[in-house]
Amino acid sequence: MSDDLFPARLRKLREARRINARALGELCGLSKNMIGRYEKGEMPSVKSLIALADFFDVSIDYLLGRDK
């Protein structure tokens, strides 16, 4: 797994929904700055991964680059 896949996939999914990072954070119950930090490479907690995967209706494996 490449460390840059998660930030790139998260950004791509967010931009496809045409929402900003702050709005995504609020919709997923995360603090306002977390999405920006994740898109810069910080890895989220399992709880945050689940929230993001559920919001985008994708698997955690997809977010982490383990699935195409």
Backbone torsions as a table, in degrees:
resi	resn	phi	psi	omega
1	MET	NA	131.5	178.5
2	SER	-86.2	137.5	-178.5
3	ASP	-64.6	-22.3	-177.3
4	ASP	-91.4	-3.9	179.7
5	LEU	-69.8	-44.6	-179.1
6	PHE	-59.4	-52.4	-179.9
7	PRO	-59.6	-39.4	-178.9
8	ALA	-67.8	-42.3	-180.0
9	ARG	-68.5	-39.6	178.3
10	LEU	-61.5	-47.0	179.7
11	ARG	-62.0	-44.3	-179.3
12	LYS	-60.7	-45.2	178.7
13	LEU	-63.8	-42.7	-179.6
14	ARG	-64.1	-45.3	-179.2
15	GLU	-67.6	-32.7	176.9
16	ALA	-63.9	-31.3	177.4
17	ARG	-85.2	-6.6	178.9
18	ARG	57.3	47.9	174.3
19	ILE	-125.7	152.1	179.7
20	ASN	-84.9	168.9	-175.2
21	ALA	-62.5	-39.1	-179.4
22	ARG	-63.2	-44.9	179.6
23	ALA	-63.2	-41.9	178.7
24	LEU	-61.4	-43.7	177.8
25	GLY	-57.8	-45.3	179.7
26	GLU	-64.2	-41.9	-179.4
27	LEU	-66.0	-26.8	-179.0
28	CYS	-100.3	3.9	179.0
29	GLY	74.6	28.5	-180.0
30	LEU	-108.7	161.1	178.0
31	SER	-66.2	158.7	-171.1
32	LYS	-61.6	-24.1	-176.5
33	ASN	-98.6	-7.8	-172.2
34	MET	-65.1	-41.2	-178.0
35	ILE	-61.2	-43.8	177.2
36	GLY	-59.6	-40.0	178.5
37	ARG	-66.8	-40.8	178.2
38	TYR	-64.1	-38.9	-179.9
39	GLU	-71.3	-14.1	175.5
40	LYS	-95.8	-0.9	173.8
41	GLY	119.0	-7.2	177.4
42	GLU	-71.7	136.2	-179.2
43	MET	-87.0	134.5	-179.3
44	PRO	-79.9	166.5	173.6
45	SER	-72.0	167.0	177.6
46	VAL	-60.5	-41.7	179.6
47	LYS	-59.3	-42.5	179.0
48	SER	-69.0	-39.6	176.7
49	LEU	-59.4	-43.2	178.9
50	ILE	-62.2	-44.7	179.9
51	ALA	-61.0	-43.8	179.8
52	LEU	-67.1	-44.7	179.3
53	ALA	-61.8	-42.5	178.3
54	ASP	-63.9	-43.6	-179.1
55	PHE	-60.8	-44.9	-176.9
56	PHE	-88.0	-3.5	-179.0
57	ASP	56.8	47.7	175.4
58	VAL	-129.4	168.1	177.9
59	SER	-83.7	157.9	173.8
60	ILE	-63.4	-36.8	176.7
61	ASP	-57.6	-40.4	177.8
62	TYR	-63.3	-47.7	-179.1
63	LEU	-57.9	-37.7	-176.2
64	LEU	-87.1	-2.2	177.7
65	GLY	86.2	16.0	179.4
66	ARG	-92.7	-5.6	-177.7
67	ASP	-143.7	144.1	179.4
68	LYS	-88.9	NA	NA
